[in-house]
């Protein structure tokens, strides 16, 4: 007889495993269930085993990120929106620091690999909008600029969410993104205002 899956138990196990990983506890089957108050069968019921749990943890990280990005209201200023999406990315990492560590652990396949691509696509779309409005040069490769934006944001976010820098260091994102977008063709002062507005509004 098939066992009933409880979404609350699934989330509990994912969050506990991610927390154990961040706090450098051995993530064994026995240790996981002892702290969660469920039986070992729950891991097999929901994930098919420990490998399935690791994949689910990565997937959950991208699911939460996608949901956070989807809540960013788009404006008529795509440069502002790029900064706002970057701030939402950072906010999601700070809200889910345990899962953030697992998201980029490529040793375990994602259940839906398109989930990671979708988060990058949100940036690509706004780069294309900026090009269409003349904010960025026509010869700018949208995927390349979006990737550079993600790399810059990810590096800073990782140093704050899981590393040694204080949250105040996130303020470096504004000059970093401004320099990146000015290099893509945007006017310096207009760009600074757009980035600062988007970053600060999304970070509130």
URJO-V717459 format. One record per residue. N is the residue number from 1. SS is DSSP state (2 for helix, 1 for strand, 0 for the rest). Layout:
n->[N:N]
ss->[SS:SS]
This chain:
n->[1:2:3:4:5:6:7:8:9:10:11:12:13:14:15:16:17:18:19:20:21:22:23:24:25:26:27:28:29:30:31:32:33:34:35:36:37:38:39:40:41:42:43:44:45:46:47:48:49:50:51:52:53:54:55:56:57:58:59:60:61:62:63:64:65:66:67:68:69:70:71:72:73:74:75:76:77:78:79:80:81:82:83:84:85:86:87:88:89:90:91:92:93:94:95:96:97:98:99:100:101:102:103:104:105:106:107:108:109:110:111:112:113:114:115:116:117:118:119:120:121:122:123:124:125:126:127:128:129:130:131:132:133:134:135:136:137:138:139:140:141:142:143:144:145:146:147:148:149:150:151:152:153:154:155:156:157:158:159:160:161:162:163:164:165:166:167:168:169:170:171:172:173:174:175:176:177:178:179:180:181:182:183:184:185:186:187:188:189:190:191:192:193:194:195:196:197:198:199:200:201:202:203:204]
ss->[0:0:0:0:0:0:2:2:2:2:2:2:2:2:2:2:2:2:2:2:2:2:0:0:0:0:0:0:2:2:2:2:2:2:2:2:0:0:0:2:2:2:2:2:2:2:2:0:0:2:2:2:2:2:2:2:2:2:2:2:2:2:2:2:2:2:2:2:2:2:0:0:0:0:0:0:0:2:2:2:2:2:2:2:2:2:2:2:2:2:2:2:2:2:2:0:2:2:2:2:2:2:2:0:0:0:0:0:0:0:0:0:0:2:2:2:2:2:2:2:2:2:2:2:2:2:2:2:2:2:2:2:0:0:0:0:0:0:0:0:0:2:2:2:2:2:2:2:2:2:2:2:2:2:2:2:2:2:2:2:2:0:0:0:0:0:2:2:2:2:2:2:2:2:2:2:2:2:2:2:2:2:2:0:0:0:0:2:2:2:2:2:2:2:2:2:2:2:2:2:2:2:2:0]
